[in-house]
Amino acid sequence: MAIRVVQLGTPRTPGEGLRLGTVRRPPRGVPRTEYASRDFYDVWLPELAPSEDLLKVALRARDGRGWQSFVKRYRAEMKRPSAARLLGLLAGFSRQAAFSVGCYCADEARCHRSILKVLLGEHGACLE
């Protein structure tokens, strides 16, 4: 059992399990009843997405320094009690069940999900 980190909207892989959308907003133009069938997510978990203001920082980050500023601030947001509890919960579940977490971004290296993966590992999650 483990957590897989995915790009939302891509085809699911065998054994992926429940897909959690760690995004601030639902997919545009997609009826709520079709989120899962279109491979976006089964459960929406915006508490693990960057805040609106921080999303703007990420979108403006054109160089390594800007990206590192985003990383530092996102890590600080994930230290808040509600986010930290969710990270711990998902880490615990990862030892018992297979599931995935994801975001829409095409480039994982420039997406909060790359940092989320590290944070989950720091909380003791089993990662794929």
C-alpha positions in Angstrom: 0.0 0.0 0.0 1.2 3.5 -0.8 0.4 7.0 -1.9 0.9 7.7 -5.6 1.3 11.4 -6.7 -0.5 12.1 -10.0 -1.6 14.7 -12.4 -5.3 15.1 -12.1 -7.2 14.4 -15.4 -4.8 11.8 -16.6 -5.9 8.2 -16.9 -5.8 6.2 -13.7 -3.4 3.4 -13.4 -4.2 -0.1 -12.0 -4.2 -0.2 -8.2 -4.1 3.6 -7.9 -7.1 3.6 -5.5 -9.0 6.6 -4.4 -7.9 9.8 -6.0 -7.7 12.9 -3.8 -7.7 16.4 -5.5 -5.4 18.7 -3.5 -6.4 21.7 -5.6 -7.9 25.1 -4.7 -10.6 24.9 -7.3 -12.6 22.2 -9.0 -12.0 21.6 -12.7 -13.6 24.2 -14.9 -16.5 23.2 -17.1 -16.8 19.8 -15.7 -20.0 18.8 -13.9 -19.5 17.7 -10.3 -21.0 14.3 -11.1 -18.2 13.7 -13.7 -15.1 14.6 -11.6 -14.3 10.9 -10.9 -15.4 9.5 -14.2 -13.2 12.0 -16.0 -10.2 11.0 -13.8 -10.0 14.2 -11.9 -10.6 13.1 -8.3 -13.0 11.1 -6.1 -12.6 13.4 -3.1 -11.7 17.1 -3.1 -9.1 18.1 -0.4 -8.4 21.8 -0.9 -6.9 22.1 2.6 -3.7 20.7 1.1 -3.6 23.1 -1.8 -1.7 26.4 -1.6 -3.7 29.4 -0.6 -5.0 31.8 -3.3 -2.2 34.3 -2.6 0.4 31.6 -2.7 -0.8 30.3 -6.0 -0.1 33.7 -7.4 3.4 33.5 -6.1 3.9 30.1 -7.8 2.6 31.4 -11.1 4.9 34.4 -11.0 8.0 32.3 -10.0 10.2 32.5 -13.1 13.5 31.5 -11.6 14.9 29.3 -8.8 14.7 32.0 -6.2 11.0 32.7 -6.9 10.2 29.0 -6.7 12.2 28.6 -3.5 10.1 31.4 -2.0 7.0 29.5 -3.0 8.3 26.3 -1.4 9.1 28.0 1.9 5.7 29.6 2.1 3.8 26.4 1.1 5.7 24.5 3.7 4.7 27.1 6.3 1.1 26.8 5.3 1.3 23.0 5.7 2.5 23.4 9.3 -0.8 24.9 10.3 -2.7 22.5 12.6 -5.4 21.5 10.2 -3.0 20.8 7.3 -0.5 19.0 9.6 -3.3 16.7 10.9 -4.4 15.8 7.3 -0.8 15.0 6.4 -0.5 12.8 9.4 -3.8 11.1 8.6 -2.8 10.4 5.0 0.6 9.1 6.1 -1.2 6.7 8.4 -3.7 5.6 5.8 -0.8 5.0 3.3 0.3 2.0 5.4 -3.1 0.4 5.1 -4.5 1.5 1.7 -3.5 2.5 -1.8 -4.6 6.0 -2.9 -3.3 8.9 -4.9 -3.0 12.7 -4.4 -2.7 15.2 -7.2 -3.0 18.5 -9.0 -3.7 19.7 -12.5 -0.2 21.0 -13.3 1.6 19.3 -16.2 5.1 19.7 -14.7 5.3 18.0 -11.3 8.7 19.7 -10.6 7.0 23.1 -10.6 3.9 22.1 -8.8 3.0 22.0 -5.1 2.4 18.2 -5.4 6.2 17.7 -5.6 6.5 19.4 -2.2 3.4 17.6 -0.9 5.1 14.3 -1.7 8.1 15.3 0.3 5.9 16.5 3.2 4.0 13.2 3.2 7.3 11.4 3.4 8.4 13.5 6.3 5.2 12.5 8.1 6.1 8.8 7.6 3.9 8.0 4.5 4.6 5.0 2.3 5.1 6.6 -1.1 5.2 5.0 -4.5 
